[in-house]
Every structure is written in structure tokens, then in C-alpha cells.
Amino acid sequence: MSLIGLHLTLLMGPTVPLPVPEPALEMLDSVEVTHSDEGRSGFQLVFKAVRNRKDFIDYLIFANPQFKAGNRVIIACAFGAIPLVLMDGIITNHQLKPATPGGDPASLTLQGEDVSIMMDLQEKNTEHPAQPDNVIAMKIIITYAQYGLIPLVIPPLTLEVPLPTDRVPVQRATDLAYLQDMAQRHAYTFFVIPGPVIGTNTAYWGPPIRVGIPQRALTVDMGPDSNVDSLQIERTPAEATTVQGSVQDRTTNQRVPILSFLTTRPPLAINNPLLDRALTRTETFGGTSGQTAQQAMGQAQARTDASMDTVKVEGVLNTAKYGLPLMARGLVGLRGAGFSYDGFYYVKKVTHTIKMGDYTQKFTLVREGTGSTVPLVIP
């Protein structure tokens, strides 16, 4: 399927997805893919549903076994020679909308989520003796190699190897829920990134990706150079939180003070909201009993890190003007919004909507405060 210089590839099937036949692809009306660093990513495919006019027994589209729930779906696109895998997921839902007299034609909507849904189907009761969280994460991910999962696991700053004589980590949840629970302890995220090549996925367990080469800049209110159709900026500095208190270390039986720092994440803004003492929010440490001081400090710092994204930018991107898809879970520059809000942001969420002749993206960007850390943003 080709549109506005974009070539779209759609593969579907039970284990090894195959290209969708041309007649079925011609009935494809729209594609929607949502990427987020919280929870599973999702997709929606809308097909025109044509009925067999000879006997009216069923819609022709149901004759294709590739559309069966539980099948794997890979959506890839290319602007020119640049290939990009947008989604590698599983069909979880069918929605049929029959035609009505004088109304819209019949349509079939296929909805699904990325392949991490396969990690959320079976609850387990498993022990992980003498293994820190990052090792457990690596071990769980590699058991799903049949879905092309390649683990990318970043060890936390507060790394503790539990002694079997002291405690044994126990999993009483699905693999996905346990990975997300471990990530939350360190203000980490867990998500699956499709690609880099068709049939593979990167399973990322680590902090939000706020380093690296930023994507092409989003441009607003700069005349013909603008590539953003709409933009809204919200700042809530009172959400930033520090944690203080104390914990009785279970290994030494001594009371140890607990205090979180500003943030351990790379700065994307000059002004840190925690430096505005009039709006500083402080929580009393409420960790569980039986912790070590190292565990408690890591938990307190994770709470502060997770609260720092007090500037949120939402908008709609004109992908044809931008020239390529904007991808979530990385950095992007923003220009044209003034010095307070220009600069680099973390792309938290992107929804791609593709129709014949049209490709738009809704995005959500976040960072900790105002003021750009760079003198200018390169287009």
C-alpha cells in the first residue's frame, strides 16, 4: 500500500506472518498504531467488509484465515528508502459494523496489542534465588525468543544481590506484571519496541531513554517551516516531589535517614521544579518493613524521579511536512514555542493514524521544567 510517498507493508499469520493478499489489502481503510512507555502499545486496522452478493452467507473478508484472533500482525512503513517497523503485535479483538441503509458501508475492525501481551497470559509462582532485578528481567525476557524478543536491560543504580539466607525474590504474577513491578521500584519502564528488522523486537527494561541523538525537530508558529498543526503546553510544578524520613536497616538494625535528591535523570531543562521552594511537595518515606537502607533510598529516589515530568506538551504532527514518523521513547527537539519551552523533550506517547493520502501523528512530550539547555534547536 503506497500513499504520500509512504509504502506500507502488512504481514499477518499464526506464527510466521505472511504478506496480506492484494485484494484484502485494497479493502484496508485505515491504520492506527499507538506507542507509549507505559503499558502495552496497540494497533487498529479498519477494513471495508464486502458481502458475497450471490448468496449473502457471509462477508468475503472472513474467508481470509490471516484475520483470525490470536494471529500475529506486523506493520512496517518506509518513507523513501528508510524502513521502519511500526508494530509487531497480536490480534485480540474483532468488531464488525454492518452497513445501514443510507449510512456508512460495512467495516471490520481488528484491534490488538504488541507481543508483550503473550507475557501476560499465565500467572506464575516462581522463586528467583540470589538474582537482582536486572538479572531476573533478562531471564524472563529470553524465554520469549519465539516472538523475536531481544533483551535490553539496564542495571539500576541501587543494585542489590539478595542472599538466599536473607531473602528470596518470589514472583506471584504474570511475567509482564512482574517485569513492570520491578521496573516501578526503580522509576524504570518496560516496553517492547518493534524492530529494528521485521520479525524482531527489542524488550527494554530500564530508565526512560533521555540520552542519544534527538529526532528531527518539531516546528511550530514559524510560517512555512512549521510541521506541527496544533500544540498545547501544560506546566504543573507542584507535582514534583521529594521524599524524606528514615528506615530501620534490617541488616544492621540501625535507624538510617532517607532523603531523595533532585533527580538522577539527565536534565532536559534549565529550571528544576524542586528548586522552587514555594511549590515543593515533600512526602514522608513509607517503605515496607524489613528493608535495607539501600533498598529504601532507591525507592525514595525512584518516587522523586517519577514525579519530575512537570511540563507536558501535546500536539498533532503533519507527517508529510515532517518527512518521517516521529517515534516514542526517545528525544526530540521543539522550536518556535519561545525560550521557556523550546529545547529537547522526551517523547512519551505517539499515535500514528494512516489513511489513503493522509498520515498524522498525535504526540505527548514531557520534561522536568522550563528553559532550553541548548542555545538553538537544529531543524
C-alpha positions in Angstrom: 0.0 0.0 0.0 1.5 3.4 -1.0 0.4 6.9 -0.1 2.0 10.3 0.1 5.5 8.8 -0.6 4.9 6.2 2.1 5.0 2.5 1.4 3.0 0.4 3.9 3.7 -3.3 4.5 1.2 -5.5 6.3 2.0 -9.1 7.4 -0.4 -11.4 9.2 -0.4 -15.0 10.3 -0.4 -17.5 13.2 3.4 -17.9 13.9 5.3 -16.6 10.9 3.2 -13.7 9.5 2.9 -13.6 5.7 2.0 -10.7 3.3 -1.7 -9.9 3.1 -3.0 -10.6 -0.4 -3.6 -7.7 -2.6 -7.4 -8.0 -2.7 -7.6 -7.9 1.1 -5.1 -5.0 1.2 -7.2 -3.0 -1.2 -10.0 -3.1 1.4 -7.8 -1.6 4.1 -9.4 1.7 5.1 -7.1 3.0 7.9 -4.3 2.0 10.2 -3.8 3.3 13.8 -0.8 2.5 15.9 -0.1 3.8 19.4 3.3 3.6 21.1 3.7 4.5 24.8 6.3 4.0 27.5 3.5 3.0 29.9 1.7 -0.3 29.4 1.4 -2.2 26.1 1.3 -0.5 22.7 -1.7 -1.1 20.5 -3.0 -1.1 16.9 -6.2 -0.9 15.0 -6.8 -1.9 11.4 -10.1 -1.0 9.7 -11.2 -2.9 6.6 -14.1 -2.5 4.3 -16.4 -5.5 4.7 -17.9 -6.6 1.3 -20.6 -9.2 1.3 -21.0 -12.0 -1.1 -23.8 -10.8 -3.3 -24.6 -14.2 -4.7 -25.7 -16.0 -1.5 -25.3 -13.3 1.3 -23.9 -16.1 3.5 -21.0 -14.1 5.0 -18.6 -11.3 4.4 -15.8 -12.1 2.0 -13.2 -10.7 4.3 -13.8 -13.6 6.8 -12.6 -16.1 4.3 -9.0 -14.9 4.9 -7.6 -17.0 7.8 -5.0 -14.3 8.4 -7.6 -12.2 10.2 -8.2 -14.7 13.0 -7.9 -13.6 16.6 -4.5 -14.6 18.1 -2.6 -14.2 14.8 0.5 -12.1 14.7 0.5 -8.8 12.8 3.5 -6.8 11.6 3.0 -3.3 10.3 6.0 -1.7 8.6 6.4 1.5 6.6 9.1 3.3 4.6 9.5 6.9 3.6 11.7 6.5 0.5 14.5 4.1 1.4 14.1 4.3 5.2 12.3 1.2 6.5 10.6 1.3 9.9 8.6 -1.4 11.8 5.6 0.4 13.4 4.1 -2.6 15.2 4.6 -6.3 15.9 1.6 -7.5 17.8 -1.3 -9.9 18.3 -4.9 -9.6 17.2 -7.1 -9.6 20.3 -10.4 -8.2 19.2 -12.8 -8.2 16.2 -15.5 -5.5 15.6 -18.0 -5.9 12.8 -20.1 -2.9 11.8 -22.8 -3.9 9.2 -23.9 -1.5 6.6 -27.1 0.5 7.2 -29.4 2.0 4.5 -28.1 5.4 3.6 -25.3 5.1 6.1 -21.7 4.0 6.2 -20.6 0.8 4.4 -19.9 -2.3 6.4 -16.5 -2.4 8.1 -14.4 -4.9 10.1 -12.0 -3.5 12.8 -9.1 -5.6 14.0 -7.6 -4.5 17.3 -4.6 -5.8 19.1 -1.5 -5.2 21.3 2.2 -5.6 21.0 3.7 -9.1 21.5 4.2 -8.4 25.2 0.6 -9.4 25.7 1.9 -13.0 25.4 3.8 -12.4 28.6 0.6 -11.6 30.4 -1.4 -14.7 29.8 -0.2 -17.0 32.6 0.2 -16.2 36.3 3.3 -17.9 37.8 4.5 -18.8 41.3 8.3 -18.8 40.8 11.4 -18.1 43.0 14.4 -16.2 41.8 17.1 -17.0 44.4 20.3 -14.9 44.5 19.3 -12.8 41.5 19.0 -9.0 41.4 16.1 -7.4 39.5 18.0 -6.8 36.2 19.1 -10.5 36.1 15.5 -11.6 36.7 14.3 -9.3 33.9 16.9 -10.7 31.5 16.0 -14.3 32.4 12.2 -13.7 31.8 12.6 -11.9 28.5 14.8 -14.5 26.8 12.1 -17.2 27.4 10.0 -15.4 24.7 12.6 -15.7 21.9 9.9 -17.2 19.6 8.5 -13.6 19.3 11.9 -12.2 18.3 12.4 -10.5 21.7 15.9 -9.1 22.1 16.6 -8.1 25.7 18.0 -4.6 26.5 18.3 -4.5 30.3 19.9 -1.6 32.2 21.1 -2.4 35.8 19.6 0.1 38.4 21.8 2.5 40.3 20.9 0.7 43.6 21.8 -2.9 42.7 21.3 -5.5 45.4 22.1 -9.2 45.1 19.8 -10.9 47.7 21.5 -13.6 49.7 19.4 -16.8 49.8 19.9 -16.9 53.6 18.4 -13.4 53.8 15.5 -13.3 51.3 14.4 -15.0 48.1 12.5 -12.9 45.4 9.2 -14.6 44.7 7.1 -14.0 41.6 3.4 -14.4 42.1 2.2 -12.7 38.9 2.4 -12.9 35.1 5.8 -12.3 33.6 4.7 -8.9 32.3 3.2 -7.8 35.6 6.4 -8.8 37.5 8.6 -7.0 35.0 6.6 -3.9 35.4 6.5 -4.2 39.2 10.3 -4.5 39.3 10.7 -1.5 36.9 8.4 0.7 39.1 10.7 0.2 42.1 13.5 2.0 40.2 11.3 4.5 38.3 12.1 2.4 35.3 9.9 1.4 32.4 9.3 -1.9 30.5 8.1 -1.9 26.9 8.6 -3.7 23.6 10.0 -1.7 20.7 9.2 -3.3 17.3 12.2 -4.0 15.0 14.8 -2.9 14.1 14.1 -5.5 11.4 10.8 -7.3 10.6 10.3 -10.3 12.9 12.4 -8.9 15.8 11.5 -6.8 18.9 13.6 -5.1 21.5 12.4 -5.7 25.0 13.6 -2.7 27.0 13.8 -2.7 30.8 15.4 0.5 32.1 15.1 4.2 32.7 13.3 6.4 30.2 15.6 7.0 27.3 16.7 10.6 27.7 20.1 10.4 26.0 21.2 9.9 22.5 20.6 11.6 19.2 17.3 13.6 19.1 14.9 13.1 16.3 14.2 15.9 13.7 12.8 19.0 15.4 9.1 19.7 15.8 8.5 23.2 14.5 5.5 25.4 15.5 4.5 29.0 14.6 7.3 29.5 12.1 5.4 30.0 8.9 6.2 27.6 6.0 8.8 25.9 8.2 6.1 24.7 10.6 5.3 21.0 10.7 3.0 20.9 13.8 -0.7 21.5 13.1 -1.6 22.2 16.8 0.2 22.4 20.1 -0.7 22.7 23.8 1.7 23.1 26.7 0.8 22.4 30.3 3.1 23.1 33.3 2.3 21.7 36.8 5.4 22.3 39.0 3.5 21.3 42.2 3.6 17.7 41.1 7.4 17.4 41.7 8.0 15.6 45.0 10.9 14.9 47.3 10.9 12.1 49.9 12.4 12.2 53.4 12.2 10.1 56.5 14.1 7.1 58.0 14.2 3.4 57.9 15.5 0.7 60.3 18.0 -1.2 58.3 17.2 -4.9 58.7 20.9 -5.9 58.3 22.3 -3.5 60.9 19.2 -2.8 63.0 20.1 0.8 62.9 17.8 3.8 62.1 19.1 5.4 58.8 17.8 8.7 57.4 16.3 8.6 53.9 16.3 11.7 51.6 15.8 11.8 47.9 17.9 14.1 45.6 16.7 16.4 42.8 16.8 13.7 40.1 19.1 11.1 38.7 17.9 11.6 35.1 19.8 13.7 32.5 18.4 17.2 32.6 16.4 18.4 29.6 15.5 21.9 31.1 17.4 24.6 33.0 14.8 25.2 35.7 14.2 22.3 38.0 10.8 22.5 39.7 12.2 21.3 43.0 14.3 24.5 43.2 11.0 26.5 43.5 10.7 26.1 47.3 7.2 27.7 47.3 5.8 24.7 45.4 8.0 21.9 46.7 6.0 18.9 47.8 7.5 16.6 50.4 6.4 13.1 51.2 7.3 11.1 54.3 9.0 7.8 53.4 6.5 5.0 53.6 8.5 2.0 52.6 7.7 -1.5 53.8 9.3 -3.1 56.9 12.3 -5.3 56.5 14.1 -3.2 54.0 17.8 -2.3 53.8 18.9 1.3 53.7 20.0 0.8 50.1 16.5 -0.5 49.1 14.8 2.3 50.9 17.0 5.0 49.3 16.4 3.6 45.9 12.6 3.5 46.4 12.6 7.1 47.6 14.7 8.3 44.7 12.5 6.4 42.3 9.5 8.3 43.6 11.2 11.6 43.0 12.4 10.7 39.5 8.9 9.6 38.5 7.4 12.9 39.6 9.7 15.2 37.7 7.9 15.5 34.4 6.0 18.7 35.2 5.9 20.1 31.6 3.7 18.2 29.2 3.3 19.1 25.5 0.5 17.6 23.4 0.0 18.2 19.7 -0.7 17.0 16.2 2.2 16.5 13.7 1.8 16.8 10.0 3.9 13.8 9.0 4.1 14.8 5.3 5.9 18.0 6.2 7.9 16.4 8.9 9.2 13.9 6.4 9.3 10.7 8.6 7.4 9.1 11.5 8.0 10.6 15.0 8.9 7.7 17.4 8.0 7.5 21.1 10.5 6.6 23.8 13.3 8.9 22.7 14.3 12.6 22.4 13.0 15.2 20.1 13.7 19.0 19.7 10.9 21.6 19.8 11.4 25.1 18.3 9.1 28.1 17.8 7.5 27.9 21.3 9.8 30.5 22.9 12.9 30.1 25.1 10.9 28.8 28.1 9.5 25.8 26.1 11.9 25.3 23.2 14.6 22.7 23.5 14.7 18.9 24.0 11.9 16.7 25.3 11.2 13.0 26.0 8.6 11.6 23.6 6.3 9.8 25.9 3.5 8.7 23.5 2.7 8.8 19.8 -0.4 7.7 17.9 0.1 7.1 14.2 -3.1 7.4 12.0 -2.6 6.4 8.4 -5.3 6.7 5.7 -5.0 6.9 1.9 -3.4 10.3 1.2 -3.1 11.2 4.9 -0.7 10.5 7.7 -1.0 12.3 11.0 0.5 11.7 14.5 -0.7 12.8 17.9 2.2 13.1 20.4 2.9 13.7 24.1 6.2 15.2 25.2 7.5 15.7 28.7 10.4 17.2 30.6 11.1 18.5 34.1 10.9 22.3 33.7 11.3 25.4 31.6 14.3 26.8 29.8 16.2 25.2 27.0 19.6 23.6 27.8 20.8 24.4 24.2 21.1 27.8 22.5 19.1 26.6 19.5 17.4 23.5 18.2 18.6 22.3 14.8 15.7 21.6 12.4 
